[in-house]
């Protein structure tokens, strides 16, 4: 029987990278946990050409109270839905878009829901103050930025 490899929550990866002492340590942590969803979150947050289609500000949702590792969906798995939330991503109605977003937030671990809310408003650096666009550009040179660097 194969054992599952532990994958940290995206919020854990961000916290660990944010708390790392050197830029090289930060880059190492981000690269060790490099996923399409993580890079997509950075693009949504830092690329000026990516426009959120969700209302700005606090989101009225009920946080999932289940203990970590139990009854939560993972942002890593739910990230494939993020295209609905940005301009040009999908042609669903605004009410459907907000419904999907709320349902997603309510099923994620509260820390991951918070990350998604911060990214929606391009505010990730308010909590993770030591993760900058420059760091992400240097760590992931393969990312094609649509906005100005």
FENBELFEN-V553531 format. One record per residue. N is the residue number from 0. RES is the residue in three letters. SS is DSSP state (H for helix, E for strand, L for the rest). D_FIRST is the distance of its C-alpha to the first C-alpha in Angstrom with 2 decimals. Layout:
{{N;RES;SS;D_FIRST} {N;RES;SS;D_FIRST}}
This chain:
{{0;UNK;L;0.00} {1;UNK;L;3.79} {2;UNK;L;6.47} {3;UNK;L;9.56} {4;UNK;L;12.65} {5;UNK;L;15.54} {6;UNK;L;18.35} {7;UNK;L;21.67} {8;UNK;L;24.00} {9;UNK;H;26.74} {10;UNK;H;29.22} {11;UNK;H;27.52} {12;UNK;H;27.72} {13;UNK;H;31.36} {14;UNK;H;32.22} {15;UNK;H;30.82} {16;UNK;H;32.65} {17;UNK;H;35.75} {18;UNK;H;35.86} {19;UNK;L;35.36} {20;UNK;L;38.58} {21;UNK;L;39.09} {22;UNK;H;38.81} {23;UNK;H;36.63} {24;UNK;H;34.13} {25;UNK;H;34.17} {26;UNK;H;33.58} {27;UNK;H;30.69} {28;UNK;H;28.93} {29;UNK;H;29.61} {30;UNK;H;28.48} {31;UNK;H;25.18} {32;UNK;L;24.53} {33;UNK;L;26.28} {34;UNK;L;25.32} {35;UNK;H;27.50} {36;UNK;H;27.89} {37;UNK;H;29.01} {38;UNK;H;31.53} {39;UNK;H;32.67} {40;UNK;H;33.43} {41;UNK;H;35.49} {42;UNK;H;37.32} {43;UNK;H;38.12} {44;UNK;H;39.33} {45;UNK;H;41.30} {46;UNK;L;42.50} {47;UNK;L;45.90} {48;UNK;L;45.71} {49;UNK;L;42.74} {50;UNK;L;44.38} {51;UNK;E;42.62} {52;UNK;L;43.52} {53;UNK;L;42.84} {54;UNK;L;45.64} {55;UNK;L;46.06} {56;UNK;L;45.79} {57;UNK;L;43.95} {58;UNK;L;41.68} {59;UNK;L;42.17} {60;UNK;L;38.67} {61;UNK;L;36.98} {62;UNK;L;34.39} {63;UNK;E;30.98} {64;UNK;L;31.16} {65;UNK;L;27.51} {66;UNK;L;26.01} {67;UNK;L;24.12} {68;UNK;L;20.44} {69;UNK;L;21.07} {70;UNK;L;23.12} {71;UNK;L;23.90} {72;UNK;E;23.50} {73;UNK;L;23.03} {74;UNK;H;25.98} {75;UNK;H;23.67} {76;UNK;H;22.59} {77;UNK;H;26.05} {78;UNK;H;27.97} {79;UNK;H;28.29} {80;UNK;H;30.92} {81;UNK;H;33.08} {82;UNK;H;35.24} {83;UNK;H;36.87} {84;UNK;H;38.32} {85;UNK;E;40.30} {86;UNK;L;43.46} {87;UNK;L;42.95} {88;UNK;L;39.29} {89;UNK;L;39.74} {90;UNK;L;42.67} {91;UNK;L;41.60} {92;UNK;L;44.20} {93;UNK;H;44.55} {94;UNK;H;43.85} {95;UNK;H;40.59} {96;UNK;H;39.60} {97;UNK;H;40.32} {98;UNK;H;38.53} {99;UNK;H;35.28} {100;UNK;H;35.72} {101;UNK;H;36.37} {102;UNK;H;33.42} {103;UNK;H;31.14} {104;UNK;H;32.70} {105;UNK;H;32.35} {106;UNK;H;28.60} {107;UNK;E;27.85} {108;UNK;E;27.66} {109;UNK;H;31.39} {110;UNK;H;31.16} {111;UNK;H;29.72} {112;UNK;H;32.33} {113;UNK;H;34.94} {114;UNK;H;33.86} {115;UNK;H;34.22} {116;UNK;H;37.63} {117;UNK;H;38.81} {118;UNK;H;37.84} {119;UNK;H;39.57} {120;UNK;L;42.78} {121;UNK;L;42.14} {122;UNK;L;42.19} {123;UNK;H;38.93} {124;UNK;H;41.10} {125;UNK;H;42.76} {126;UNK;H;39.74} {127;UNK;L;38.19} {128;UNK;L;41.57} {129;UNK;L;40.41} {130;UNK;L;38.47} {131;UNK;L;41.11} {132;UNK;H;41.47} {133;UNK;H;42.65} {134;UNK;H;39.47} {135;UNK;H;37.33} {136;UNK;H;39.58} {137;UNK;H;39.28} {138;UNK;H;35.50} {139;UNK;L;34.84} {140;UNK;L;37.77} {141;UNK;L;36.13} {142;UNK;L;36.89} {143;UNK;L;39.97} {144;UNK;L;42.14} {145;UNK;L;44.50} {146;UNK;L;46.74} {147;UNK;L;48.73} {148;UNK;L;46.94}}
